[in-house]
Amino acid sequence: MPYLSWMEGNQPFRHAVVEDPCLLGRDSSVCPVARPDLDTVAPVHAELFRKEGQWQVKALGAAGGTTLNGLPVDPSQGRPLQEGDVLLLGTWRLSFTEGFPGLDGTTFVERVGDFFDEMQAHPDRTFFAELKQLYGATEKLLEEVDSDALEKIILEESLRLAAGDRGLFVRRQEPEGWCTVHQIGSVEAGPEQVQSVLDYVARERTAVLSNRPEADPRFQGTGAQAPRSGPLLCADLADEEGTVGALWLERTSSDRPFDRLDLAILQAFARRGSLVVRHARLGRALDQSDRQTRQALATERLETLRQMAGTLKHEINNPLAVISMQVEMLQRKYPEEVKLAKIGEMADRIKTLLQGLQKIREAATEGYADGSSILKLGAGDDPQP
């Protein structure tokens, strides 16, 4: 994200250029970047716009003219802007930077390249130890499937990779905001300062390094007190929908500053951590959905069984009542006949099973002689409730 920076007396001002086009001038009701106090600036003096992937400036004419690095800007066409260019609108001097101004590559750093890009900047080093640590940390993540446990492992391994002394794993929850999920050691930065850094990291979608956080221009003017801690690293964990969490790492002593390589390693590990956590959450969601589906199918199956039991009871009870009545009459006439008593017992058993079917709460099955499965209703007892 590009920035325009200027001074008003001893006070620095910065504007993140998110508008396209972005108007500059004296009229603050029209121009996002305005100096109402300068008569040398026209109401609408110039504009910044993006063309073919590059920001350009175009003069809109008026008092004092417009120059870029001391050369006049033609109102008929735009002039490409580059890192560190100086614009002069009348007597208003502005600086253009591709990223946040004031980053010096050592004390205040962000937007470092890929880990392997950083390695190429040091051809005299092998980086075998760093690669081995990064590989081992990633392996630990892959061994865990629970997303909550993964977040703790990510924090532990991040501190180990960056040789940090303490840190936080925070999760972003709307509308509550940032919530600390895991903490190792006593983080000395105040909660407001932590939140200002986290908000910046999420908004700019960048990891940051700050070896002097109390003087870091990115976090000044937030109303938060400067942290009492030493150097810090902060990286976001994001998925396709945006930032879902972040890592905050600190070192106790300012005599052990972080460097660009620390930030590049943390970025690389945070990206891997984001993917693993996302897959773990998706897996847990799929498992939960599968359990709910199985439960719904079991409930539907049980309800079907109960409906069928009601139908069977209705259809069988009538002929069963006739059979039972006839058996009872024959038993009175032939009390010594054993077979009649057995028929009566079977009729009672059928009646008991039909009643039990309607009370069944679990469709348990058991194997049958021909290899099929049948409902397990017990032997001579009521079905298992």
Secondary structure, 3 states (H helix, E strand, C coil): CCEEEEEECCEEEEEECCCCCEEEECCCCCCCEECCCCCCCCCCCEEEEEECCEEEEEECCCCCCEEECCEECCCCCCEECCCCCEEEECCEEEEEECCCCCCCCCCEEECCCCHHHHHHCCCCCCCHHHHHHHHHHHHHHHHCCCHHHHHHHHHHHHHHHHCCCEEEEEEEECCCEEEEEEEECCCCCCHHHHHHHHHHHHHHCCCEEECCHHHCHHHCCCCCCCCCCCCEEEEEEEECCEEEEEEEEECCCCCCCCCHHHHHHHHHHHHHHHHHHHHHHHHHHHHHHHHHHHHHHHHHHHHHHHHHHHHHHHHHHHHHHHHHHHHHHHHHHCCCCHHHHHHHHHHHHHHHHHHHHCCCCCCCEEECCCCCEEECCCCCCCCCC
